[in-house]
Amino acid sequence: IEQPTFPKITEMCVKMIRRVNDEEGIKKLVNETFQKLWFTPTPHHDKEAMTRKILNITDVVAACRDTGYDWFEQLLQNLLKSEEDASYKPVKKACTQLVDNLVEHILKYEESLSDSDNKGVNSGRLVACITTLFLFSKIRPQLMVKHAMTMQPYLTTKCSTQNDFMVICNVAKILELVVPLMEHPSETFLATIEEDLMKLIIKYGMTVVQHCVSCLGAVVNKVTQNYKFVWACFNRYYGALSKLKNQHQEDPNSTILTANKPALLRSLFTVGALCRHFDFDQEDFKGNSKVNIKDKVLELLMYFTKHSDEEVQTKAIIGLGFAFIQHPSLMFEQEVKTLYNSILSDKNCSVNLKIQVLKNLQTYLQEEDTRMQQADRDWKKVAKQEDLKEMGDISSGMSSSIMQLYLKQVLEAFFHNQSSVRHFALNVIALTLNQGLIHPVQCVPYLIAMGTDPEPSMRNKADQQLVEIDKKYAGFIHMKAVAGMKMSYQVQQAINTCPKDPVRGFRHDESSSALCSHLYSMIRGNRQHRRAFLISLLNLFDDTAKTEVNMLLYIADNLACFPYQTQEEPLFIMHHIDITLSVSGSNLLQSFKESMVKDKKKERKPSSDEETESESNSGSGSESEEEASKPRRLRKRVDSDSDSDEENDINAVMKCLPENSAPLIEFANVSQGILLLLMLKQHLKNLCGFSDSKIQKYSPSESAKVYDKAINRKTGVHFHPKQTLDFLRSDMANSKITEEVKRSIVKQYLDFKLLMEHLDPDEEEEDGEVSASTNARNKAITSLLGGGSPKNNAAETEDDESDGEDRGGGTSGVRRR
């Protein structure tokens, strides 16, 4: 307002206006700003200010050409709504001024264009002006009624550039909204429009045909009732299609078909478009003929969906989509169900066909939505005289049944590696949910999965849907959270471009945030839900859950990177890791021992010790933990101090390995879950800087207040479970086992055994000396984790040592309680 010539004004307006749907405070600010800037009446004598305003608005409209104009409609609606009941209506007055001046502006342009040679230069501005007029017509078509005659000649624009097509399409859209509102328009004006539109339909491409047929629909159905004119056009294309079908049936390889392909494509599209806007089964069209036109059209279009040429298939499916808008009941036909569902669920089906089917469903739902809103407005007008009968029920029942038919396949389209397929599938689901056509609970896991999409716009849309569902149905999100996490892993697998690389559960950017962080932030507010969710995730690491290793890695990544806020959250996880370790660890050792060859056991001294050790552990609680651990501790002091002993141990176990290497692979596989938990605990400890005593003293049953302090996160702590990544990259589960691999698995087994023996803390040695048991535990963890987590090398041995200690602390604490 102060500096109208500042060059960055357009950019500033674009940035502001996009916030028109933000929270209330911002929305109010945006509305006020633009009311001041654009929608305040300008004094009649100030032509310069008016021109400036028009240039500014059209610049902003032109700048948003690619991102859509929802914001403009929203802004206009907000402003006009706010003054509906007021006696003075400045916004309405300003809109009338703007529309009149825009039309004047366009006419002046035309004059200057005919005088000069640089015709292409200004047409960008012309498009922006006409687009702006269309946006006004969309919200308040009355404003344009007096200018309809002025707009009509633009339908005869010579089309050479993209801009010319934009002009024609926008003029057609304006006339479609405005002509039905005109009082007693002249016959010649209407006839001219009809003829102009028909010429355009016959001559130009898809976009023009679509808008012109739509405009023709409004003019003929609402004003002229010139059905014969449309019927002749329909027959022309329908006849051409029938003829081409018969030729194709006689000889699918005939050259005539190749030569006629453009005509075939145009006919498929135009027949569909005409069926969308006209119901040819009315007597006004076909007279008293008994032929059922819609079934005939369905049969024709279905024939061409089985064509060998993908382009023909696509156009036939587009035509079908149009026909279904006029006659939704056709979507219940068995052949249509089979066609749609097979295209959506077939992995090898072309991406274009998948996208087209999804677009058809999307357009159908959008049209239904518009229809319902219109019915709602009409109802409000007559509601006072009528009794309360619901108007929209029948059609919403229909669209609900239709979506139930195709819902499963649309949701499955989320697992597609092409983002465009996922994009349209998400649009269809969002429309379905917004119209309340299905119960939302079945979509929740899929939306959680889509919330991990690499594209921010898709993530935000999915997250937005979840927030809406959570507002209406508390507890749904938590109920499906684990299923959603598993599904998000499937989506990531589908998207993963390099199959050799394991799927990770965090974003590879500077934030390293968990892919499912939005889900966690929705659940974390409710302590009970949060704990149940975390325990369910940790249970997947249990050896009995048989979860695949890459999924465990994915879940561990998420657990490592979730946006924890209070100390209680990571402490609770560590506490439960301890419990899982003590149970799963001993089961794992036991099953490995049972697979060894029995008769060689006598050669091995350690073996009998192990038996007692594992029994005491797997039957945990059958004898007091401390008693069990005393003899072990003494024994171990002698046992594992020298490396040569360890070598002997490895050789001894190697001798006892069975011929069949399956149990070895099984051990390596199952142990990954336990290794990941060890790493996760180590990572959380480093990330939050907890001391061992803090971890050991934690009890989940204490009041929430004690651990409500905020977490002080360390920077640069990354979760990198090297061994699991190596295991997955080398595809150990499916590769041949060499001696070297056997040795490494046996060494891992012995480290594990050592760790399990020293899982409980040394209660009687608290006078400061580091016990041999702690040393042994420290050594076992270091070798199990491949030298500790990347952050803990020699400098942090204390952390490593105590890591074993607190691991015991958690478990023994639980058992004693």
Summary of the structure (lengths in Angstrom):
residues: 817
radius of gyration: 35.8
end to end distance: 72.1
largest distance: 110.3
contacts: 2541
relative contact order: 0.04
helix: 73%
strand: 0%
